[in-house]
Amino acid sequence: MATWAKIKFFWETMLGSSNSSLTASTTGLGDYDVHYLFNMLETNCWRSENAVSPQYITYDAGEGNLKSADYLAVIGHNLKSCGAAIALQYSSDNFISDINDAFTPFSPTADSVILKEFSGALASRYWRLKITNISEAVFIAICIWGNKTELDYATVGFDPHEQDAKASVNLSYSGYIAGIHNKYVERSMSIAFNDADAELYQKVKNWWDTSGLKNFFVAWDTANNPEDVFLMRPDTKFSNPFKNGGVYRDITLRLTGRKE
């Protein structure tokens, strides 16, 4: 029997941190600000000005600041279509002589969500996404890197592929389908951690207090289902009651999101 991985949330990012900056080597004409990359919205994006390679998205933590990361997450892009290879790099001297790859560069196999976990990268002031080999201007809606939150195994069964087709279905007087207008497909996931200890609760509360109702990436089993990484948002209610005299809590997280 395969061993599952614990449920992971990918929301914490250095992008947008206090006194930091984020720049792109080129930006296309129009509303394509590089800062859209970390607002966690799919409705806007950064776009390069051209297909010159490489393109860089460079982060500077600011004087005296060091930031660490163990994941890269990307969604809403054309990296596969434009033939790109990507790498996340870090440096102590703004990539003058100290240039380090956080992982081996790779070419995405689809224009769908990308999650790359890694280890061993040093906390550094400078980080950048390097995009090479592109055949056309590249665009990305969401791209973040930072430190993941590993939770635990769910204590109640759930369906990670639960979906609800949002559509207008017209029926005839006799009950026959006369027409269907498809809008989008919504994912849903309800995750429960019963008898959760204080450490697990604090992880969940920190995510809720910091990320709030924004989109974030969730992976329910990276060991056996690494492609199952979804952009989701939490329910507006956060309630995780005490039990057993206040020693433990029952945590329930209800998540929804648009299916890619």
C-alpha positions in Angstrom: 0.0 0.0 0.0 1.4 3.4 -1.0 2.3 5.8 1.7 0.5 9.2 1.4 2.0 12.5 2.0 0.6 14.9 4.5 -1.7 17.7 3.2 0.2 20.8 2.3 -0.7 24.4 1.8 1.4 26.8 -0.4 0.5 30.3 0.5 3.5 31.9 2.4 5.6 33.9 0.0 8.4 36.4 0.2 7.0 38.4 -2.7 5.5 41.6 -1.4 7.3 41.5 1.9 8.2 44.7 3.7 11.1 46.8 2.1 11.3 44.3 -0.8 11.1 44.9 -4.5 10.1 42.8 -7.5 11.2 43.7 -11.0 10.9 42.1 -14.5 13.6 42.3 -17.2 10.8 43.4 -19.6 7.1 44.1 -19.3 4.7 44.3 -22.2 2.7 47.4 -23.1 -0.7 47.5 -21.3 -1.8 46.4 -17.8 0.8 43.7 -17.2 2.5 44.8 -13.9 4.9 42.3 -12.5 3.3 42.8 -9.0 0.2 41.0 -10.3 2.2 37.8 -9.8 1.6 37.6 -6.1 -1.9 39.2 -5.7 -3.3 35.6 -6.0 -5.8 36.6 -8.7 -6.3 34.9 -12.0 -7.8 37.9 -13.7 -4.6 39.8 -14.4 -1.1 38.8 -15.3 2.5 39.8 -16.0 3.5 39.6 -19.7 7.0 40.0 -21.1 7.5 42.6 -23.8 9.1 40.2 -26.2 10.5 36.7 -26.7 14.1 37.7 -25.8 15.7 35.0 -23.7 16.3 34.9 -20.8 13.5 36.8 -19.1 14.0 37.4 -15.3 11.6 38.1 -12.5 13.9 39.4 -9.7 13.2 39.8 -6.0 15.3 41.8 -3.6 14.5 41.3 0.1 16.1 44.7 0.9 19.2 45.7 2.9 19.9 43.3 5.7 17.1 40.9 4.9 17.4 37.2 4.0 14.5 35.1 2.8 14.2 31.3 2.4 12.0 29.1 0.2 11.2 25.5 -0.4 8.7 25.7 -3.2 7.7 27.4 -6.4 4.1 27.6 -7.6 2.8 28.9 -10.9 -0.6 29.0 -12.6 -2.2 30.8 -15.5 0.7 30.7 -17.9 1.9 29.8 -21.4 5.3 28.4 -20.4 4.7 25.1 -22.2 3.3 26.7 -25.3 6.2 29.0 -25.7 8.8 26.2 -25.1 10.2 27.7 -21.9 12.6 26.2 -19.4 12.4 27.7 -15.9 14.7 27.8 -12.9 14.5 29.5 -9.6 17.8 31.0 -8.5 19.2 32.7 -5.4 22.2 34.9 -4.7 24.0 37.0 -2.1 25.3 39.6 -4.5 22.5 40.3 -6.9 23.7 37.5 -9.3 27.0 39.2 -10.1 29.1 36.1 -9.2 27.1 34.2 -6.7 24.4 32.4 -8.7 22.7 29.2 -7.4 19.9 27.1 -8.8 17.3 26.0 -6.2 16.5 23.0 -8.4 17.5 21.7 -11.8 15.9 23.8 -14.6 13.1 22.1 -16.3 10.5 22.6 -19.1 6.8 22.5 -18.1 4.9 19.8 -19.9 1.5 21.6 -19.9 0.1 25.1 -19.5 -1.4 24.1 -16.2 -0.4 24.5 -12.5 3.2 24.0 -11.7 4.4 23.0 -8.2 8.1 22.4 -7.6 9.3 21.5 -4.1 13.0 21.7 -3.2 15.4 21.7 -0.3 18.8 22.9 0.5 18.5 26.5 -0.8 20.2 29.0 1.4 18.3 32.0 2.8 19.3 34.9 0.6 18.6 38.5 -0.2 18.1 38.0 -3.9 15.9 35.5 -5.7 14.8 35.3 -9.3 12.8 33.2 -11.7 14.8 32.6 -14.9 12.8 31.8 -18.0 14.7 30.7 -21.1 14.2 29.3 -24.6 10.9 31.1 -25.2 9.6 31.3 -28.8 7.0 34.1 -28.0 6.2 36.6 -25.2 5.5 34.8 -22.0 2.7 35.5 -19.5 2.0 34.4 -16.0 -1.0 35.1 -13.8 0.3 33.8 -10.4 3.8 32.9 -9.5 5.0 32.7 -5.9 7.8 31.1 -4.0 8.3 30.8 -0.2 7.9 28.2 2.5 5.2 25.6 2.4 2.9 24.7 5.4 2.8 20.9 5.9 -0.3 20.0 7.9 -1.2 16.4 8.7 -3.3 13.5 7.4 -7.0 14.1 7.2 -8.9 12.1 9.9 -12.1 12.0 7.9 -12.5 10.8 4.3 -12.9 13.4 1.6 -13.0 13.5 -2.2 -10.1 15.6 -3.6 -11.8 15.6 -7.0 -15.3 16.8 -5.9 -16.7 19.1 -8.6 -19.8 21.1 -9.3 -20.5 22.1 -12.9 -21.9 25.6 -12.9 -24.3 25.7 -15.9 -27.7 26.7 -17.0 -29.6 23.6 -18.1 -32.8 24.1 -20.1 -35.4 21.3 -19.9 -38.4 20.8 -22.2 -41.9 20.4 -20.7 -41.3 16.7 -21.0 -38.0 16.7 -19.1 -35.7 16.4 -22.0 -32.5 18.5 -22.1 -33.1 21.3 -24.6 -29.8 23.1 -24.1 -26.8 23.6 -21.8 -24.9 26.7 -21.2 -21.7 25.8 -19.4 -20.1 28.5 -17.2 -17.3 26.9 -15.3 -16.5 24.0 -13.0 -16.0 24.6 -9.3 -13.8 22.3 -7.2 -14.7 21.6 -3.6 -12.7 20.0 -0.8 -13.6 19.6 2.9 -10.7 18.6 5.0 -11.1 17.6 8.7 -8.4 17.1 11.3 -10.1 15.8 14.4 -8.3 15.8 17.8 -5.8 18.3 16.4 -3.1 19.4 18.8 -2.0 23.0 19.4 0.9 22.8 16.9 -1.4 21.8 14.0 -4.0 24.4 15.0 -1.4 27.2 15.1 -0.3 26.3 11.6 -3.9 26.5 10.4 -4.6 29.7 12.3 -1.4 31.4 11.0 -2.5 30.6 7.4 -6.0 32.0 8.1 -4.8 35.1 9.9 -2.2 35.9 7.2 -3.8 34.7 3.9 -7.4 35.2 4.8 -9.9 34.6 2.0 -7.3 34.8 -0.8 -6.5 32.0 -3.2 -3.7 29.7 -2.3 -2.3 26.3 -3.6 -3.3 23.1 -1.9 -1.8 19.6 -2.5 -3.5 16.7 -0.8 -0.9 14.0 -1.6 2.3 15.0 -3.3 3.8 11.6 -2.9 1.3 9.7 -5.1 -0.7 12.4 -6.8 1.8 15.2 -7.6 -0.4 16.6 -10.4 -3.2 17.2 -7.9 -2.4 20.8 -7.0 -5.3 23.1 -6.9 -5.8 26.9 -6.5 -8.5 27.2 -3.9 -10.0 29.7 -1.4 -11.4 29.0 2.1 -14.9 29.4 3.3 -15.7 32.7 5.0 -16.2 31.1 8.4 -13.3 29.9 10.5 -14.5 27.8 13.5 -12.5 25.0 15.1 -14.0 24.1 18.5 -12.1 22.8 21.5 -12.8 19.3 22.8 -11.6 17.1 25.6 -11.4 19.9 28.1 -9.5 22.2 25.7 -6.5 20.0 25.0 -7.5 19.3 21.4 -9.6 20.8 18.6 -11.7 19.6 15.7 -10.5 21.5 12.6 -12.6 21.6 9.5 -11.5 23.5 6.4 -14.0 24.0 3.5 -12.3 25.0 0.3 -13.5 25.9 -3.2 -11.9 27.0 -6.4 -12.3 27.1 -10.2 -11.2 24.1 -12.0 -8.4 24.8 -14.6 
